[in-house]
Amino acid sequence: MKAPDFKLKKMNNEEEVSLQSFKGKPIMLTFWTSWCPDSQKDLHMKDQFFRSIQSDRLVFITINVTGREGSKEDGKSFIEKQEYTFPVLIDEGTKVYDAYRCMGVPTTVLINKEHEIVATFGDKASLTEILKHVGQIL
């Protein structure tokens, strides 16, 4: 299945980012909310992963699902408090979350260089389980 295109603003500077801006590159995309314990645990592990990867080989993006947050500021406060450095985009409510047919948070989607969805992982998937499949998109 082709990954649905999107154009969203970055959390920290309002710059717009689209899926097309990563043409020809594999992507790990994670949808999350600040209040969810599974998202909190997942993002902690993914931050360590993000700091260790070569970003020219794998694009790493997270999307804060604002439509499932208490307020638009909740996600931003959470990221700043945790001092995470990975790219965060802001969903327009649940628009992109719904386009990717997510059933909960966190949801991680692995997208290959042709921008086809190779695998989707729900809230109970471990980072180890996800990383076992990253080779399929590199």
DRENPA-3360 file (N, C-alpha, C; in nm, 2 decimals, always signed):
BEGIN
1 = MKAPDFKL = +0.08/-0.12/+0.00/+0.00/+0.00/+0.00/+0.09/+0.13/+0.00 ~ +0.05/+0.22/-0.08/+0.13/+0.35/-0.09/+0.10/+0.43/+0.04 ~ +0.21/+0.48/+0.10/+0.19/+0.56/+0.22/+0.12/+0.69/+0.18 ~ +0.01/+0.73/+0.26/-0.06/+0.85/+0.23/+0.03/+0.97/+0.25 ~ +0.03/+1.06/+0.15/+0.11/+1.18/+0.16/+0.05/+1.28/+0.26 ~ +0.14/+1.36/+0.32/+0.10/+1.46/+0.41/+0.19/+1.58/+0.40 ~ +0.14/+1.69/+0.46/+0.22/+1.82/+0.47/+0.18/+1.87/+0.61 ~ +0.28/+1.87/+0.70/+0.25/+1.91/+0.84/+0.36/+2.01/+0.88;
9 = KKMNNEEE = +0.33/+2.09/+0.98/+0.43/+2.18/+1.04/+0.51/+2.11/+1.14 ~ +0.64/+2.15/+1.15/+0.73/+2.11/+1.26/+0.68/+2.17/+1.39 ~ +0.70/+2.10/+1.50/+0.66/+2.15/+1.63/+0.74/+2.27/+1.67 ~ +0.87/+2.28/+1.64/+0.95/+2.39/+1.70/+0.96/+2.51/+1.61 ~ +0.93/+2.50/+1.48/+0.96/+2.62/+1.40/+0.85/+2.65/+1.29 ~ +0.74/+2.58/+1.28/+0.64/+2.60/+1.19/+0.67/+2.57/+1.04 ~ +0.80/+2.52/+1.02/+0.83/+2.48/+0.88/+0.75/+2.37/+0.84 ~ +0.70/+2.37/+0.71/+0.62/+2.26/+0.66/+0.70/+2.15/+0.61;
17 = VSLQSFKG = +0.66/+2.03/+0.64/+0.73/+1.91/+0.59/+0.63/+1.82/+0.53 ~ +0.67/+1.76/+0.41/+0.58/+1.67/+0.35/+0.65/+1.53/+0.33 ~ +0.57/+1.43/+0.31/+0.63/+1.30/+0.29/+0.71/+1.30/+0.16 ~ +0.67/+1.38/+0.06/+0.74/+1.39/-0.06/+0.88/+1.45/-0.05 ~ +0.90/+1.53/+0.06/+1.03/+1.59/+0.08/+1.14/+1.48/+0.11 ~ +1.10/+1.36/+0.13/+1.19/+1.25/+0.16/+1.19/+1.15/+0.05 ~ +1.16/+1.19/-0.07/+1.15/+1.10/-0.19/+1.28/+1.02/-0.20 ~ +1.26/+0.89/-0.22/+1.37/+0.80/-0.24/+1.44/+0.75/-0.11;
25 = KPIMLTFW = +1.38/+0.79/+0.01/+1.44/+0.76/+0.13/+1.35/+0.67/+0.22 ~ +1.40/+0.57/+0.29/+1.32/+0.49/+0.38/+1.28/+0.58/+0.51 ~ +1.17/+0.55/+0.56/+1.12/+0.63/+0.68/+1.06/+0.55/+0.79 ~ +1.10/+0.58/+0.91/+1.03/+0.53/+1.03/+0.95/+0.64/+1.08 ~ +0.81/+0.62/+1.08/+0.72/+0.72/+1.12/+0.65/+0.67/+1.25 ~ +0.64/+0.76/+1.35/+0.58/+0.72/+1.48/+0.47/+0.82/+1.52 ~ +0.35/+0.78/+1.54/+0.24/+0.86/+1.59/+0.24/+0.84/+1.74 ~ +0.22/+0.96/+1.82/+0.22/+0.95/+1.96/+0.14/+1.06/+2.03;
33 = TSWCPDSQ = +0.11/+1.04/+2.16/+0.05/+1.15/+2.24/+0.14/+1.15/+2.37 ~ +0.13/+1.27/+2.44/+0.22/+1.29/+2.56/+0.16/+1.22/+2.68 ~ +0.03/+1.19/+2.69/-0.03/+1.14/+2.81/-0.02/+0.98/+2.81 ~ +0.01/+0.92/+2.70/+0.00/+0.77/+2.69/+0.13/+0.71/+2.75 ~ +0.12/+0.62/+2.85/+0.24/+0.56/+2.91/+0.32/+0.48/+2.80 ~ +0.25/+0.41/+2.71/+0.32/+0.34/+2.60/+0.39/+0.43/+2.51 ~ +0.34/+0.54/+2.48/+0.40/+0.64/+2.39/+0.53/+0.70/+2.47 ~ +0.51/+0.73/+2.59/+0.63/+0.78/+2.67/+0.74/+0.68/+2.67;
41 = KDLHMKDQ = +0.72/+0.55/+2.70/+0.82/+0.45/+2.70/+0.88/+0.43/+2.56 ~ +0.79/+0.43/+2.46/+0.84/+0.41/+2.32/+0.93/+0.53/+2.27 ~ +0.89/+0.65/+2.30/+0.97/+0.77/+2.26/+1.10/+0.77/+2.33 ~ +1.11/+0.73/+2.46/+1.23/+0.72/+2.53/+1.33/+0.63/+2.46 ~ +1.28/+0.51/+2.42/+1.37/+0.42/+2.35/+1.40/+0.47/+2.21 ~ +1.31/+0.53/+2.14/+1.33/+0.58/+2.01/+1.43/+0.70/+2.01 ~ +1.43/+0.78/+2.11/+1.52/+0.89/+2.12/+1.67/+0.83/+2.13 ~ +1.69/+0.73/+2.20/+1.82/+0.67/+2.21/+1.86/+0.61/+2.07;
49 = FFRSIQSD = +1.76/+0.55/+2.00/+1.78/+0.49/+1.87/+1.82/+0.61/+1.77 ~ +1.74/+0.72/+1.78/+1.76/+0.83/+1.69/+1.90/+0.89/+1.70 ~ +1.95/+0.90/+1.83/+2.08/+0.96/+1.85/+2.19/+0.87/+1.80 ~ +2.16/+0.74/+1.77/+2.26/+0.64/+1.73/+2.26/+0.62/+1.58 ~ +2.16/+0.66/+1.51/+2.15/+0.62/+1.36/+2.22/+0.72/+1.28 ~ +2.25/+0.68/+1.15/+2.30/+0.77/+1.05/+2.17/+0.82/+0.98 ~ +2.14/+0.94/+1.00/+2.01/+1.00/+0.95/+2.01/+1.00/+0.79 ~ +2.12/+0.98/+0.73/+2.12/+0.98/+0.58/+2.07/+0.85/+0.53;
57 = RLVFITIN = +2.07/+0.75/+0.61/+2.02/+0.61/+0.57/+1.87/+0.59/+0.60 ~ +1.83/+0.65/+0.71/+1.69/+0.63/+0.75/+1.63/+0.76/+0.81 ~ +1.52/+0.80/+0.75/+1.45/+0.92/+0.80/+1.37/+0.88/+0.92 ~ +1.38/+0.96/+1.03/+1.31/+0.93/+1.15/+1.22/+1.05/+1.18 ~ +1.09/+1.02/+1.18/+0.99/+1.13/+1.21/+0.89/+1.08/+1.31 ~ +0.85/+1.18/+1.40/+0.74/+1.15/+1.49/+0.63/+1.25/+1.46 ~ +0.50/+1.21/+1.48/+0.39/+1.29/+1.47/+0.31/+1.30/+1.60 ~ +0.30/+1.42/+1.65/+0.21/+1.43/+1.77/+0.07/+1.44/+1.73;
65 = VTGREGSK = -0.02/+1.35/+1.77/-0.16/+1.34/+1.73/-0.23/+1.44/+1.82 ~ -0.24/+1.57/+1.78/-0.30/+1.68/+1.86/-0.45/+1.65/+1.89 ~ -0.51/+1.58/+1.80/-0.66/+1.55/+1.82/-0.68/+1.46/+1.94 ~ -0.58/+1.40/+1.99/-0.59/+1.30/+2.10/-0.52/+1.36/+2.23 ~ -0.47/+1.48/+2.22/-0.41/+1.55/+2.33/-0.51/+1.63/+2.41 ~ -0.48/+1.66/+2.53/-0.56/+1.75/+2.61/-0.57/+1.89/+2.55 ~ -0.45/+1.94/+2.52/-0.43/+2.07/+2.45/-0.32/+2.06/+2.35 ~ -0.31/+2.16/+2.26/-0.20/+2.16/+2.16/-0.06/+2.18/+2.23;
73 = EDGKSFIE = -0.06/+2.24/+2.35/+0.07/+2.26/+2.41/+0.12/+2.14/+2.49 ~ +0.04/+2.04/+2.51/+0.08/+1.92/+2.59/+0.20/+1.85/+2.52 ~ +0.19/+1.82/+2.39/+0.29/+1.75/+2.32/+0.42/+1.83/+2.33 ~ +0.42/+1.96/+2.30/+0.53/+2.05/+2.30/+0.60/+2.05/+2.44 ~ +0.52/+2.06/+2.54/+0.58/+2.07/+2.68/+0.65/+1.93/+2.71 ~ +0.59/+1.82/+2.67/+0.64/+1.69/+2.69/+0.78/+1.68/+2.62 ~ +0.79/+1.71/+2.50/+0.91/+1.70/+2.42/+1.02/+1.79/+2.48 ~ +0.99/+1.91/+2.52/+1.09/+2.00/+2.58/+1.13/+1.95/+2.71;
81 = KQEYTFPV = +1.04/+1.90/+2.79/+1.08/+1.85/+2.93/+1.17/+1.73/+2.92 ~ +1.15/+1.64/+2.82/+1.23/+1.52/+2.80/+1.36/+1.55/+2.72 ~ +1.37/+1.67/+2.66/+1.48/+1.71/+2.59/+1.51/+1.62/+2.47 ~ +1.40/+1.57/+2.40/+1.42/+1.49/+2.28/+1.46/+1.58/+2.17 ~ +1.54/+1.52/+2.08/+1.60/+1.59/+1.97/+1.55/+1.55/+1.83 ~ +1.47/+1.44/+1.83/+1.42/+1.40/+1.70/+1.31/+1.49/+1.64 ~ +1.29/+1.48/+1.51/+1.19/+1.57/+1.44/+1.05/+1.54/+1.49 ~ +0.97/+1.64/+1.52/+0.83/+1.62/+1.56/+0.75/+1.71/+1.47;
89 = LIDEGTKV = +0.65/+1.64/+1.41/+0.55/+1.72/+1.33/+0.42/+1.72/+1.41 ~ +0.33/+1.82/+1.38/+0.21/+1.83/+1.44/+0.09/+1.79/+1.35 ~ +0.02/+1.69/+1.39/-0.10/+1.64/+1.31/-0.21/+1.75/+1.32 ~ -0.29/+1.76/+1.22/-0.40/+1.85/+1.22/-0.52/+1.77/+1.28 ~ -0.53/+1.77/+1.41/-0.63/+1.69/+1.48/-0.58/+1.55/+1.47 ~ -0.66/+1.46/+1.40/-0.62/+1.32/+1.37/-0.62/+1.29/+1.22 ~ -0.60/+1.39/+1.14/-0.60/+1.38/+1.00/-0.51/+1.28/+0.94 ~ -0.38/+1.29/+0.97/-0.28/+1.20/+0.92/-0.29/+1.06/+1.00;
97 = YDAYRCMG = -0.31/+1.07/+1.12/-0.33/+0.95/+1.21/-0.44/+0.86/+1.15 ~ -0.55/+0.92/+1.11/-0.66/+0.85/+1.04/-0.62/+0.80/+0.90 ~ -0.55/+0.88/+0.83/-0.51/+0.84/+0.69/-0.42/+0.71/+0.70 ~ -0.35/+0.70/+0.80/-0.26/+0.58/+0.82/-0.33/+0.47/+0.89 ~ -0.46/+0.49/+0.92/-0.55/+0.38/+0.98/-0.49/+0.34/+1.12 ~ -0.44/+0.43/+1.20/-0.39/+0.40/+1.33/-0.51/+0.36/+1.42 ~ -0.48/+0.27/+1.51/-0.58/+0.22/+1.61/-0.55/+0.27/+1.75 ~ -0.43/+0.32/+1.77/-0.39/+0.36/+1.90/-0.25/+0.43/+1.89;
105 = VPTTVLIN = -0.21/+0.47/+2.01/-0.07/+0.53/+2.01/+0.01/+0.45/+2.12 ~ +0.14/+0.44/+2.09/+0.21/+0.48/+1.97/+0.18/+0.38/+1.86 ~ +0.19/+0.43/+1.73/+0.18/+0.35/+1.61/+0.31/+0.38/+1.53 ~ +0.38/+0.28/+1.49/+0.50/+0.30/+1.41/+0.48/+0.24/+1.28 ~ +0.51/+0.32/+1.17/+0.50/+0.27/+1.03/+0.63/+0.28/+0.97 ~ +0.67/+0.16/+0.90/+0.79/+0.16/+0.83/+0.76/+0.17/+0.68 ~ +0.82/+0.27/+0.61/+0.79/+0.30/+0.48/+0.92/+0.29/+0.39 ~ +0.91/+0.22/+0.28/+1.03/+0.19/+0.20/+1.06/+0.31/+0.11;
113 = KEHEIVAT = +1.17/+0.30/+0.03/+1.22/+0.41/-0.06/+1.11/+0.45/-0.16 ~ +1.03/+0.36/-0.20/+0.92/+0.39/-0.30/+0.80/+0.45/-0.23 ~ +0.81/+0.47/-0.10/+0.70/+0.52/-0.01/+0.58/+0.43/-0.01 ~ +0.61/+0.30/+0.00/+0.51/+0.20/+0.03/+0.52/+0.15/+0.18 ~ +0.41/+0.13/+0.24/+0.41/+0.09/+0.38/+0.45/-0.06/+0.38 ~ +0.56/-0.09/+0.45/+0.61/-0.23/+0.46/+0.56/-0.30/+0.59 ~ +0.55/-0.22/+0.70/+0.50/-0.28/+0.82/+0.44/-0.17/+0.91 ~ +0.34/-0.21/+0.99/+0.28/-0.12/+1.09/+0.28/-0.19/+1.22;
121 = FGDKASLT = +0.32/-0.12/+1.33/+0.33/-0.17/+1.46/+0.24/-0.09/+1.56 ~ +0.16/-0.16/+1.64/+0.08/-0.10/+1.73/+0.14/-0.07/+1.87 ~ +0.06/-0.03/+1.96/+0.11/+0.02/+2.09/+0.19/-0.08/+2.18 ~ +0.17/-0.21/+2.15/+0.24/-0.31/+2.23/+0.37/-0.36/+2.17 ~ +0.41/-0.31/+2.05/+0.53/-0.36/+1.99/+0.65/-0.30/+2.06 ~ +0.75/-0.38/+2.07/+0.88/-0.33/+2.13/+0.97/-0.27/+2.02 ~ +1.06/-0.19/+2.06/+1.15/-0.13/+1.97/+1.24/-0.24/+1.90 ~ +1.27/-0.34/+1.98/+1.34/-0.46/+1.92/+1.27/-0.52/+1.81;
129 = EILKHVGQ = +1.14/-0.54/+1.83/+1.05/-0.60/+1.73/+1.05/-0.52/+1.60 ~ +1.04/-0.39/+1.62/+1.03/-0.29/+1.51/+1.17/-0.29/+1.43 ~ +1.28/-0.29/+1.51/+1.41/-0.29/+1.44/+1.44/-0.41/+1.36 ~ +1.38/-0.52/+1.40/+1.40/-0.65/+1.32/+1.35/-0.63/+1.18 ~ +1.25/-0.54/+1.16/+1.20/-0.52/+1.03/+1.26/-0.40/+0.95 ~ +1.34/-0.32/+1.02/+1.40/-0.20/+0.95/+1.48/-0.24/+0.83 ~ +1.55/-0.36/+0.84/+1.63/-0.40/+0.73/+1.55/-0.42/+0.60 ~ +1.42/-0.44/+0.61/+1.33/-0.45/+0.49/+1.32/-0.32/+0.41;
137 = IL = +1.34/-0.21/+0.48/+1.33/-0.08/+0.41/+1.46/-0.01/+0.38 ~ +1.57/-0.06/+0.43/+1.70/+0.00/+0.40/+1.75/-0.04/+0.27;
% end
